[in-house]
Amino acid sequence: MKTKSRAVPTGQEFDREFRAQVAQMTAGLAPTAFTTAWGDWAMHLTLSPAKRLALRQQVAERAGDTWRFALRALSGAPVSPDDGFNGTPDRRFATEAWSKWPFNVYARAYQNSAALMTEAVRGVAGVTDYHTQLLEFAVRMVLDASTPSNYLGSNPELLTLTQQEVGQNLLRGMQHWLEDLRRTVEGAAPVGTDAFEVGKSVAVTPGKVVLRDELIELIQYTPTTKTTHAEPLLIVPAWIMKYYILDLSPRNSLVKYLVDQGHTVFMISWKNPDESDREVGMDDYVAQGLRAALDAVTAIVPRRKVHAVGYCIGGTLLAIGAAALARDKDDRLASISMFAAQTDFSEPGELAFFINPSQLALLESTMQKKGVLESRQMGGAFALLRSQDLVWQPIINNYIKGRRDPMIDLMAWNADGTRMPWRMHTEYLYRLYLDNELATNRFPVDGKLVRLSDITVPMFVVGTETDHVAPWTSVYKIDNLVRSDDFTFLLTSGGHNAGIVSGPVHPKRHHRIKTRRLRDPHLAPEDWMAAATHHEGSWWPAWQRWLAEHSSAKVKPPAMGAARKGYRVIEDAPGRYVRKR
């Protein structure tokens, strides 16, 4: 009896397997990208004698400043580490406790070292902009990890707390660490997320699932007003997140706000893909996602155009789909609203650190092996972009101070991650981020190219001031790509998520807004900032007024679903897909 011989892996398969193993050891970061950047910097630094001389002078000046400050601090009189410092003060050392010896010396030495390291990787002639950005990112990671505020022995506030509590904070911190370790091993959600159960405390706006296909469920929300604006809204959220970021608690639910303002609202809820969905691509997200939802909405609300809304990558998909609709002479869209969504990726923001050929080869190997990109990998990348706030501060609070950060709805939603299919995510990263095909008229849908310049319907585009994922200056670039004669751009304070989920009333928010006609000259971002009108408060009411102005008279709310047309009510919102882990 012959035994079946084991297939010998090909060279490509062996390389792919090896890269996948490397990705596991390096937490998904490509070592070659950083080593190439360091090599580029070191080589050009050797060819820059003036830069080397300037750095040597700075080393002497920074070292001298640290020693002089240390001698002043030895007197015992309180002196702030920012006193006389040549650089930007560090908010981590702002309290009075950091003015005492030896902690003020620790802080001053750190600030001088940080300024020197940051300056060292900048301004070296010949080093590419990308490599400079990558080195600045690496330096920031090192500095965030090494600040004296992170460690018990060098942080006076932590030492005082430990003394006051006789070490009980450290005991609680150890208990927290063991509990978090257990949850990580078991794949359980973080502590506190149980209080935010989907369908009970979040995603509670009443509605019905009226469509379910292999990729989406479509939710139609129950009206709360006697009449509604004639044109319905179709919201396309990102599939790298659960849709209910737009339907969090009732106080900050965008869906509830819109329904209460008299809008008929439909929401796409994306399926959380698994390994069986590895071959699902961008064309599928357009066809079975956006187009399938639009078909359902126009069947349930016939003879009415649709206000389409897209958030993050959902906005990118909406732009792609809208361009395809325009190409095919399909005029069912009344307007397009996009929130923190990019279409021109020539300025990809800080995510550029993770979007390079070496990084993508490593990531693709991992995804191809598993079939999906796990949510923790994407979450880890986002956390690194703000490591001090999202990594080190929680570590200090939970494990040294022994205090659990209170869980809020937005944090609980953030922990409820999703996966992404291999094919779709690979196409997205290579074709949009790396090759920028959409902005350069090279992106195909159903085998035929689409052009954003075919989009002429009214548009309302929102950017956020401190967005590290989709910089507002990049979001704003769509103004140069479409031919809308009614284009409004709004810039709100806040970041990629918190800036969008502001609630209808927010005393700490402000926004700027300006409308452009096609005949008006395009303004550079800094000129737009100067010309736009400034307003205090949330941006939601401004957008809602814009929607109302672009809608026709109010009518009786439509029925829930349309069974005769194939869109029967399947079950209550929030449906089945959003609950899949």
N, C-alpha and C positions, 0 to 999 in steps of 0.2 A: 504494500500500500504506500503510495507516494504522499509525502507531506507537502502541504502548500508552502512554497517559499515566501519569505517576507519581502515585500517590495522595498527596493533600495531607494531612499529619497533622492530626488534630483538635486542638482546644485542650488537651484532657486529655492526649493523647499527647505533644504538644510539652512540656507542663509536666512530664510524667513523665520524658521524655528529659533535660530540663534538670536535674531533680533528681538523676537518675542521674549526670550529668556532675559536678555539685557534690559528690556523695558521693565520687567518685573523687578529686577535688582536696582534700577535707577529711578523707580517710581514714575516711569514714563518719560523721563527727560533724556534727550539724546546727548551723550557725552561728547560726540564728535562735533556738535554745533558749538559747544563751549570751548573745546580745545582748539578748534579752527579759529574762533574769535580771539582767544588768547595768543595764538601763534601770529595772527595778523597784527595784533597790537604790539607784541614783543619785537617783531621784525621791523615794523615801521618806527618803533621807539628808538631802536638802535640807529636808524637813519635820521633821527631828529635830535641833533646835539643841543639845540636851543631848548627843546622841551625837557631833555634830561637835565640840563643846567637849572631850568626853572623848578623842576621837581626837587632837585637837591637843595635848592635854596628854600623851598617850601618845607622840606623835611627839617632843616635847621631851624626855620622860623617856628614851625609848629611844636617841635621838641622844646625849643627855648621858651615858648609861651606856656607849655605845660609845666616846666620846671619853675618858672617865675610865679605862676599861679599857685603851685604847690607850696612855695615858700611863703606866699601871702596867707594861704589857708592854715599853715602851721601855727600862726599866731593864736588860733582858736576863735577869732572873731568870725561870725557868720559872713560868708561871701558866696554869692550866687555863681554857679558855673557859667552863666551867661555874661557875667560882669567883664566888660572889655573884650568879649570874644569876637573874633573876626569871622563872622559867618552867621548862618541862620540859627536862631535859638531852637532847642529841642524841647517840645512840650512835655516830654516824659520827665524832664528834670525841673519842672516849673514850681513845685511846691517848696515850702520853707525847709523841709527835712533835707533836701539836696544841697542846702547852703552850709551844712556842717561838715567838718573834716572827719574822716577822709573821703566821704562820699562825693563832695564837690570836686575833689581831685580826680576820682574815678570818672565822673561825668565830663570834666573838662578834657581829660586825656582821651576819652572816647570821642568827644566832639572834634577834637583836632585830628584824630586818626581817621574819622569818618570823612572830614573835609578833604584830607590828603588823598585817601583812597578814591574818592569820587572824582577829584581833579585829575588824578593820575590816568584814568581811562578816557578822559575827555580831551578833545583838541589835539589828537595825535595825527598829523598830516598823513594821508594815505589810507588810514583805517576806514573801512566802509561804514556808512551810517548804521546799517543793521548790526554789524559787529560791535560798534560803540554802544548801541542800545542794549545788546545782549550782555555786554560786560557791565554796564550800569545796573542792569537787572541782577546779575550775579553778585556784584558788590553790595547792592541793597539787601539781598538775601543774607549775605554774611554779616552785614551790619545789624540787621534786624535780629539775627540770632545771637549776636555777641554784646548787645547793649547791657550795661550793668543793671538796668532796671528789670531785667528778666530773671535775676538770680538772687536768692535769699541773702547770701553773704555780702552782696554789694548794693543792696537796695535798702535804704534806711526805713522806708515805710513798711516793708515786709518784715524787717527785724523788729520794729516797734510793735507791729501787730502780733508777731509770734511771742514776744515777751508778754504782751498784755493777756494773751489767751493761753499762756503757759504751754505752747506747742499744740494746743487742741486743733488749731487750724491745719497743721501739718497732718495730724491724724485723720481729720475729715478729708483732707486732700488725698491721702493714700486710699481711703475708702472710695472716694470718687474715681480715682485712677483704676482701681481694681474693678469697679462696676463698669466703667467705660470699656476697659479691656475685655471683660466678659461679653458685653454687648457687641463689640466689634467682632470678636471671634464667632459669636452666634449669628451675626448679620442682623441684629436687632436695631431699631431706631434709637436715636439719642434720648436721654432722659428728658421728660417733660413733653415730648411730642404726643403722648397718649391723650393729652388734654385737648388736642386739636384734631379730632376725628372727622374725616371727610364725610359730609352729609349730615353731621350733627352740630359741629361748631364752626366749621369752615365749609365753603361750597354749599351753602344752605338756601340760596335763592331758589324759590319754587320753580319747577319747570318739568318738561317731559323730554325723554329721548325719542326722537322721531326718525332717526336713521342710524343704522349700524352697518358698516361694511368691514372689510379686512383691515382698515387703517384708522377709521374714525368712528366716533359717535357724534351725532349732531343734537344739541340740546336747544329746544325752544322754550323760552322762559315765559311764565305765566304773567299776563298783564296785570298791573295794579291800578290802572286808570281807566275811566269809562271810554275814552278815545285815545288813539295813538297816532303818531305821525305815519303817514301813508307808506313811506319807504322804510323797510326793515333794515336792521344792522346785522351783518355777519362778521363775527370776530374770529380771526385766525391767530391763535396763540402760538408760541414756539413749542416745538416737540422736544426740546431739550429740557423742558420743565412741564410740570402738571398745569393744566389750564387754569386751575382755581386761584392762581396768583391774582387773577382779575375778578375773583369772587371769594375773597377771604372773609373776614368777619363782616357782619352787616354794616359796621361803621366805615369800613374802607373797601367795600365791594363796588367795583366799577359797574358790574352787571346790575346790581340792585339800584345804584344811582341812575343808570340809564333807563331802566324799567320804570322807576318812580317818576322820571321826567317825561314819560309818555312815549317811549321808543319800544318797538318790537325787536327783541334781541335774540339772535341765534349765536351759539358758541360751538366751535369745534373742540372736541375732546379727543386727543390723539391716543392711539393704542401704545402701550409700553412694549416695544418689540422684544422678542427673544431670538434665540439662535436660528429658529426657523425662518426669520424675516431677513436673513443676511443679504439677500439679493434685491430687497426693496430699494429703489433708487429715487432720484429727484422727480423723474417723470411720474412715478407712482404717487408721490406726495402732491403733485399738481392734479393728476387725474382722479385718484381715489380720495384725495383730501379736499383741496379747494374747489375743483369743478363739481365733484359729487355733492358737496355742501351747497354750492351755488344753485345747482339743479333743484335740490330739495327746497331751498328757500323760495325760489321763484315759482315752484309748484304750489307751495303752501300759501304764498302771498302773490297771486298771479297779477300780471299787467302792472307790476311795480318794479322800478329799478332798485338796486341794493347799495346801501352804504357799506363798503368793505373796510375792515379794520384789521391791521396786522401788527403784532408785537414781536420785537427782536427778530429771530430767524423766521418767525411767522410773517413778519412784514416783508422780509426778503422774498419769501415764497409768494406773497400777495403781489409784489411788484412783478415777479416772473410770470405769474398767472395772468395778471392784468395785461401785460405786454402780449401774451399769447392770445388773450381774448380780443385785444385790439387788432392784432395781426389777422385773426380769423373773422373780423367784422362782427364780433359779438359785443353788443352795446348794453349789456344788462347791469353794468355798474353805474351808480349815480355819482359816487365819489370814492376816494381812497384816503384813509387815514393810516399813518404809520408811526409807531412808537419805538424809539431807540433801535431802528432797523437800518442796516447798511445795504447799499446797492453798489457803491464804488468802494472796492477794498484796497485801493492804492494807499490808504491810510488806515491800516487794520487795528491801530491802537496797541495796547500792551499785550494783546493776544499774539502779536507778531513774534514774541519770544518763543511761542510754541508752534509757529507756522513757518517752517523752513524745510527744505528737502530731507535733511537728516532726521529731523523730528518726525516728519510725516512718514518716512520709511519705517521708523520704529513703531509709530502708532498704527500704521496700516498692518504691519505684521501681527500685532496684538489683536486687532479687530478681525483680521482674516482668520486667525486661529479660532477665536471665540464666536465670530459672526456678528458681534455687537461691541460697541464701546460702553463699558460699564459706567454708571453715573458717578461712582467714586473717583474715576480717573478724571472726568471733566471737572468735578467738584474740587479735586486737588489742585488742578491748574488754576482755577479761579481763586482759590485760597492763597496760592503763592503770590498772586498779583497784589494782594493786600495782607502779607504775612503778619505784620505787626498786629493788625486789628483782628484777623481771622484765625491766626495760629497762636502767636505768642501771648496775646492778652487773655484769650480763653484758658490757656495753660496756666498762667499766673493766677487767674481768678479761681479756677476749679481745683488746682492741685497744690498751690502754695497758700493762697488766702483761704482755701477750703470753702469757697462760696460758689454755689451754682448760679450761673447767669440765668436770670428769669427767661423762660421760654415765651416767645411771642408768636403770633400767627405767621409772620413772614419767615422767621427762623424755622418753624415747624414745616412750612411749605418747602423751604430750601433743603431740608433733610429728606424730603420725599422725592428722591431723584428718579430719573428715567434713563433708559438705554437708547442707543441709536444704532440703526442697521449699518453694517459694514459698507455696502455699496453707496447708500445715500451720503454717509458722512465722508467717505473718500471723495465722492464727486464734489461735495460742498467745499471741502478743504482745498483740493487741487484746482478745481475749475473756477471757484469764486475767490477764495482767499489768495491762492498762489498765482493763478493766471488771470484773475479779474475779468473773466469772460463776459459777465453780464454788462458791465459798464462799457465794454469795448465791442458790443454787438456780435459776440462770438458764442453766445450761450444758446443751445438748441432746446426746444420743447417739442416732443413728438417728432424729432428728426429735422425740424425746421427752426431756423434762427429767429430769435425775438429781439425787438429793439425797444428800449424804454422810451425812446422818442415818439413811439406810437401812442403813448398814454397822454390823453388830452383832458380827462375829466378833472373836476376840482379836487385839490389835494390839501390835506392838513397833516403836517409832519412835525413830530415832537422829538427833540433831543434833550439830553440831561447834562448839566454842567460838569459833573464829576464822574462821568461814565468811563470806566476803565475797559469796558468790553467793546462798546460802539461809540467812540469819541464823537461829540456833537458836530465837530467840524467835518467828520467823515459822513455822518448822517445827512448833513446839510448839502452834500455834493449832489444829491438827487435833483436839486433845483436846476443843475446844469444838464441833466440827462432827459428830463421829461418836457413835454410841450403843453403843460397845463396853463391855461390863461387865468386861472384862479388858484394861486399857490400860496398857502399860508404856512410859515414856519414859526414854531414856538419853542423857546428854550426855557426849561424849568430848572430850578435848583434841585440838588439831589443826585443820586447815582442811577445806575442801570435799572434797578428794581425799585428802591425806595422813592426815587424821583417820579416814577410812573404811578406807583400805588400810594398816592398822596392823600386820598380821601377828598371829598368835596370841600372840606374846610380844613386848612392847615396853616396855623399862625406862623410857622417857621419856613414856609415856602414862599417863593416869588417866581415870577416868570416874565419873559420878554416875548413879544409877538409882533409880526409884521407880515402883511400880505403883498404879493408881487403879481403884477399882470405880465403877460407875455411880452408886451412892448417895453416893459421897464428893464433897465440894465441890471445885469447880475451883480450882486454885491459880494465882495470878499467877506469871509467870516468876521473879521474885525470891523469892517464897515457896517455889516449887518448889525452887529452888536451895538454899535453907536447909534444906528438909525432906528432900531426896534423900540417899541413902547414898553416901558417897565411897569409891572403891576405886582402888588403884594398878594399873597394867598395862593391857593391851589389853582392849577391850570384846568381842572375838570370843567368848571362852569363855562370857561371861554370856549372850550371845544364843544360842549353841549349846545351853546348858543349858535355856534357855527353849523352844527348838524341841523338844528331847527331851521336856520335860515336857508339851508340847502335842501329842505324837505317841503313837500306840498301840504295841503290842508290835512287836518286830523280826521280820522275815520274810525269806524268801529273796529276793535281789535280782531285780527284774523283768528280762525279756529285753530286749535292745537293739532298740528299734523294735517295730513290729507290722505286718508285711508284709501280712497278711490284712485288716487294717483300713485299709490305704493309707499306712502309715508305715514303709516299708522303709528299711533303712540305705542312705544315698546315698553317703557317703564319710566319711573320717576327719575328726575335728576338727583344726583349727579351721574348716574349711570354706572356701567360696569368697568369700563376701561381705566377710569381715573383711580380705581381701587387696586389695580394690578401692580404688584411690586416686582 
